[in-house]
């Protein structure tokens, strides 16, 4: 049975980069965002139920995420309806990935791990963090969202301090070398626990 490590963190904290560091250390990595992308793509399991609930959001057999975002912006209740459709499908995708693993440690990269109420599904949870000014600079440097959009996303997420307080491990992503050292230390501890068990 693979050790299930949940990996989470607020937007711009360096979670995707940290997930890659875990992969470099031999962990299997499942990405919730990639799962949603698969579910929304042509032939994906979310396409028909989303089309039924929001007919204007599907084009050429796939969910148009830009249209979905517009609907969410216009109707706050829409997000709850979308989540009710998508979250069970994502959980099913995750369970299938875990069941297929023979890696000693499987890392489950889930941006909204605490927001979706599933921390109990893991053997441990690691949270990535960085100073708020660095977080803001990283997000705005991407050029994909305005400061107002960033603030809106941040307001929907569990505060960083709360995530850190609830996590088994905290990874500070101030530099790549520091993050890599922390990833290696966490894995050494997990692997020692597995051999001692």
LOMIVO-890297 format. One line per field, with one value per residue (C-alpha): residue number from 0; residue in three letters; x, y negated, z negated. Coordinates in Angstrom, 2 decimals. Example, Ala and Ser with C-alpha at 12.3 -4.5 7.8 and 13.67 -1.06 7.14 Angstrom:
2
seza: c(0; 1)
figu: c(ala; ser)
east: c(12.30; 13.67)
north: c(4.50; 1.06)
up: c(-7.80; -7.14)
END
This chain:
197
seza: c(0; 1; 2; 3; 4; 5; 6; 7; 8; 9; 10; 11; 12; 13; 14; 15; 16; 17; 18; 19; 20; 21; 22; 23; 24; 25; 26; 27; 28; 29; 30; 31; 32; 33; 34; 35; 36; 37; 38; 39; 40; 41; 42; 43; 44; 45; 46; 47; 48; 49; 50; 51; 52; 53; 54; 55; 56; 57; 58; 59; 60; 61; 62; 63; 64; 65; 66; 67; 68; 69; 70; 71; 72; 73; 74; 75; 76; 77; 78; 79; 80; 81; 82; 83; 84; 85; 86; 87; 88; 89; 90; 91; 92; 93; 94; 95; 96; 97; 98; 99; 100; 101; 102; 103; 104; 105; 106; 107; 108; 109; 110; 111; 112; 113; 114; 115; 116; 117; 118; 119; 120; 121; 122; 123; 124; 125; 126; 127; 128; 129; 130; 131; 132; 133; 134; 135; 136; 137; 138; 139; 140; 141; 142; 143; 144; 145; 146; 147; 148; 149; 150; 151; 152; 153; 154; 155; 156; 157; 158; 159; 160; 161; 162; 163; 164; 165; 166; 167; 168; 169; 170; 171; 172; 173; 174; 175; 176; 177; 178; 179; 180; 181; 182; 183; 184; 185; 186; 187; 188; 189; 190; 191; 192; 193; 194; 195; 196)
figu: c(unk; unk; unk; unk; unk; unk; unk; unk; unk; unk; unk; unk; unk; unk; unk; unk; unk; unk; unk; unk; unk; unk; unk; unk; unk; unk; unk; unk; unk; unk; unk; unk; unk; unk; unk; unk; unk; unk; unk; unk; unk; unk; unk; unk; unk; unk; unk; unk; unk; unk; unk; unk; unk; unk; unk; unk; unk; unk; unk; unk; unk; unk; unk; unk; unk; unk; unk; unk; unk; unk; unk; unk; unk; unk; unk; unk; unk; unk; unk; unk; unk; unk; unk; unk; unk; unk; unk; unk; unk; unk; unk; unk; unk; unk; unk; unk; unk; unk; unk; unk; unk; unk; unk; unk; unk; unk; unk; unk; unk; unk; unk; unk; unk; unk; unk; unk; unk; unk; unk; unk; unk; unk; unk; unk; unk; unk; unk; unk; unk; unk; unk; unk; unk; unk; unk; unk; unk; unk; unk; unk; unk; unk; unk; unk; unk; unk; unk; unk; unk; unk; unk; unk; unk; unk; unk; unk; unk; unk; unk; unk; unk; unk; unk; unk; unk; unk; unk; unk; unk; unk; unk; unk; unk; unk; unk; unk; unk; unk; unk; unk; unk; unk; unk; unk; unk; unk; unk; unk; unk; unk; unk; unk; unk; unk; unk; unk; unk)
east: c(0.00; 1.43; 1.82; -0.64; 0.81; -1.57; 0.21; -1.54; -0.98; -2.57; -2.15; 1.42; 3.03; 5.06; 2.99; 3.46; 7.23; 7.27; 5.24; 7.96; 10.60; 8.69; 8.52; 12.30; 12.69; 10.78; 7.24; 4.17; 2.37; -1.32; -2.40; -5.98; -5.86; -4.74; -7.59; -10.12; -8.59; -9.10; -12.68; -13.46; -11.81; -13.65; -14.97; -14.29; -16.72; -17.71; -18.71; -22.26; -23.32; -21.86; -23.63; -26.90; -26.51; -24.95; -25.63; -23.74; -20.45; -19.74; -18.27; -17.03; -17.54; -15.46; -16.14; -15.07; -13.40; -13.57; -17.35; -17.57; -15.60; -17.98; -21.01; -19.39; -18.64; -22.27; -23.92; -22.29; -24.51; -23.14; -19.83; -21.57; -23.48; -20.27; -18.40; -21.23; -20.70; -16.90; -15.64; -16.98; -15.46; -12.10; -12.23; -12.92; -9.95; -7.72; -8.83; -8.09; -4.61; -3.83; -5.09; -2.76; 0.38; 3.29; 5.43; 6.38; 4.98; 2.19; 1.88; -1.59; -1.32; -4.62; -4.87; -8.17; -7.43; -8.67; -11.41; -12.97; -12.84; -10.82; -7.64; -8.66; -8.16; -4.36; -1.72; -0.17; -0.51; 2.28; 1.58; 3.77; 4.19; 6.11; 5.96; 2.77; 4.76; 6.56; 3.26; 1.62; 4.65; 4.73; 1.03; 1.00; 4.23; 2.38; 0.31; -2.77; -4.85; -5.42; -4.76; -8.54; -8.85; -5.95; -7.66; -10.94; -9.19; -7.30; -10.56; -12.03; -9.04; -8.37; -5.77; -2.13; -1.65; -4.60; -3.25; 0.19; -1.33; -3.29; -0.51; 1.84; 4.65; 5.34; 7.59; 8.89; 9.48; 11.68; 14.44; 14.58; 17.46; 15.62; 12.42; 14.36; 16.09; 12.74; 11.18; 14.09; 13.81; 10.06; 10.56; 13.35; 11.03; 8.11; 10.31; 11.85; 8.31; 7.40; 10.40; 9.92; 6.23)
north: c(0.00; -3.35; -6.18; -8.97; -12.45; -15.32; -18.41; -21.76; -25.49; -28.75; -30.25; -31.34; -29.41; -27.08; -23.92; -22.74; -23.21; -21.33; -18.48; -18.17; -17.95; -15.03; -13.37; -13.79; -11.88; -8.88; -9.64; -9.05; -12.40; -12.95; -16.48; -17.57; -20.39; -17.93; -15.60; -18.43; -19.21; -15.56; -15.58; -18.78; -17.63; -16.00; -12.65; -13.58; -12.37; -15.92; -17.15; -15.74; -16.63; -20.16; -20.54; -19.51; -22.02; -24.85; -24.26; -27.38; -26.19; -23.26; -23.83; -21.17; -18.40; -20.00; -22.31; -25.89; -27.00; -30.70; -30.45; -28.54; -31.30; -33.94; -32.04; -31.70; -35.45; -36.25; -33.65; -32.81; -29.71; -28.28; -27.36; -25.08; -23.33; -22.83; -21.52; -19.05; -17.62; -17.77; -16.92; -13.33; -12.72; -14.11; -11.90; -8.87; -9.77; -10.16; -6.83; -5.05; -6.59; -5.57; -2.01; -1.63; -2.77; -0.66; -3.67; -3.81; -7.36; -8.86; -12.66; -14.06; -17.66; -19.26; -23.09; -23.07; -20.15; -21.94; -23.86; -20.63; -18.98; -15.89; -16.00; -12.73; -10.88; -11.06; -9.58; -13.05; -16.54; -18.91; -22.61; -24.88; -28.45; -31.64; -35.27; -37.08; -39.67; -36.88; -35.06; -38.22; -39.00; -35.43; -35.44; -38.90; -38.17; -35.39; -38.06; -35.83; -37.68; -41.11; -42.05; -42.03; -38.48; -37.39; -38.88; -37.12; -33.73; -34.37; -35.23; -31.83; -29.89; -28.85; -31.34; -30.22; -30.39; -28.02; -25.57; -25.60; -25.02; -21.98; -20.39; -17.58; -19.19; -22.76; -23.45; -26.98; -27.67; -30.76; -29.10; -25.95; -24.51; -25.11; -23.53; -20.50; -19.99; -20.06; -17.60; -15.21; -15.54; -14.83; -11.76; -10.47; -10.74; -9.07; -6.25; -5.68; -5.42; -2.88; -0.67; -0.95; -0.04)
up: c(0.00; 1.04; -1.50; -0.53; -1.01; -0.30; 1.08; 0.94; 0.69; 1.73; 5.19; 6.00; 3.14; 5.39; 5.14; 8.74; 8.51; 5.20; 6.74; 9.41; 6.67; 5.12; 8.55; 8.95; 5.66; 7.04; 5.84; 7.97; 8.36; 9.09; 10.05; 9.29; 11.88; 14.57; 13.56; 13.98; 17.37; 18.42; 17.13; 19.08; 22.32; 25.24; 24.00; 20.35; 17.68; 16.66; 20.12; 20.27; 16.70; 17.07; 20.43; 18.80; 15.96; 18.03; 21.77; 22.90; 21.40; 23.74; 27.18; 29.63; 27.09; 24.32; 21.39; 22.15; 18.90; 19.84; 20.24; 16.97; 15.19; 16.59; 15.27; 11.84; 11.82; 12.66; 10.40; 7.04; 6.70; 9.95; 8.32; 5.80; 8.60; 10.61; 7.56; 6.85; 10.35; 10.55; 7.04; 7.00; 10.46; 9.32; 6.20; 8.42; 10.66; 7.59; 6.10; 9.39; 9.52; 5.92; 6.50; 9.50; 7.64; 6.56; 5.58; 1.92; 1.64; 3.74; 3.67; 4.35; 5.54; 4.52; 4.45; 2.52; 0.18; -2.95; -1.14; 0.18; -3.23; -2.36; -4.54; -6.22; -2.92; -3.36; -5.60; -5.97; -4.48; -3.38; -2.84; -0.71; -1.88; -1.16; -2.33; -1.16; 0.84; 2.75; 3.33; 4.77; 6.96; 8.36; 9.27; 10.84; 12.77; 14.63; 16.38; 16.39; 13.80; 12.35; 8.73; 8.13; 9.51; 7.31; 4.23; 5.15; 5.39; 2.15; 0.35; 1.34; 0.00; -3.59; -4.94; -4.70; -8.50; -9.03; -6.44; -8.07; -11.51; -10.27; -8.17; -9.16; -7.16; -6.00; -3.01; -2.56; 1.13; 0.79; 2.86; 4.95; 2.90; -0.38; 0.97; 2.31; -1.06; -2.86; -0.37; -0.92; -4.72; -4.62; -2.43; -4.67; -7.65; -5.83; -4.49; -7.93; -9.36; -6.70; -7.40; -11.18; -10.96)
END
